């Protein structure tokens, strides 16, 4: 188990493994409940295990006093538009009882360090427009929003439908 000590006494980070798939799903459900989107969380332990096993996603857990209190799920990406690579945070959640203790900042700082270690030029994530506490947290750290673009998506059903048109 890879454990990373942080500047906060008693708070450490742990790199996730495929065996942590259930914990990833549990944290995604916490995030989904907070975002009022619990019904949109369709990940299963098996699907997350596969993603982690195939290195298509990674997880970091924050542990305070030996108890998991936060997590980040992320993956590496790249852009032909900028010619840069980056890390994309797909899920980030700190348990409410330990929010405002600087643990989220430490986790984001670790992600910035990891991005640099991997030769990446950026770290990105999404945030719902109504989530003022998170927006304020990100802005306080100096992050900026990319407002010039809206993300569009095909569902699995739409993928199948459009694939038949090839």
Residue pairs with C-beta under 8 A, 6 or more apart in sequence:
1 14
1 15
1 17
2 14
2 15
3 12
3 13
3 14
4 12
4 13
4 14
4 15
4 110
5 12
6 12
6 13
6 106
6 110
7 106
8 101
8 102
8 103
8 106
10 64
10 65
11 62
11 63
11 64
11 103
11 106
12 62
12 63
13 60
13 61
13 62
13 63
13 106
13 107
13 110
14 60
14 61
14 63
15 58
15 59
15 60
16 23
16 24
16 52
16 58
16 59
16 60
16 61
16 71
17 52
18 49
18 52
18 53
19 49
20 52
20 59
20 61
21 45
21 46
21 48
21 49
21 52
22 45
23 59
23 61
23 68
23 71
24 43
24 48
24 52
24 59
24 71
24 73
24 91
25 41
25 43
25 44
25 45
25 48
27 71
27 73
27 91
27 93
28 41
28 43
28 73
28 91
29 38
29 41
30 93
30 95
31 41
31 91
31 92
31 93
32 38
32 39
32 40
32 41
34 93
35 128
35 131
48 57
50 56
51 57
52 58
52 59
56 75
57 73
57 74
57 75
57 90
58 73
58 74
58 75
59 71
59 72
59 73
59 74
60 71
60 72
60 74
60 107
60 110
60 111
61 68
61 70
61 71
62 68
62 69
62 70
62 71
62 94
62 103
62 106
62 107
63 69
64 98
64 103
69 94
69 95
69 97
69 98
69 103
70 92
70 93
70 94
70 95
70 98
70 103
70 104
70 107
71 91
71 92
71 93
72 89
72 91
72 92
72 107
72 111
73 89
73 90
73 91
73 92
74 87
74 88
74 89
74 90
74 91
74 111
75 87
75 88
75 90
76 85
76 86
76 87
76 88
76 118
76 120
77 85
77 86
77 87
77 88
77 124
78 84
78 85
78 86
79 85
79 86
82 121
82 122
84 120
84 121
84 122
85 118
85 119
85 120
85 121
85 122
86 115
86 120
86 121
86 122
86 123
86 124
87 111
87 114
87 115
87 118
87 120
87 122
87 123
87 124
88 124
88 125
89 111
89 123
89 124
89 125
90 125
92 104
92 107
92 108
92 125
94 103
94 104
94 107
104 137
105 141
108 123
108 141
111 123
112 123
115 121
115 122
115 123
124 146
126 151
127 134
127 135
127 138
127 145
128 134
135 145
154 162
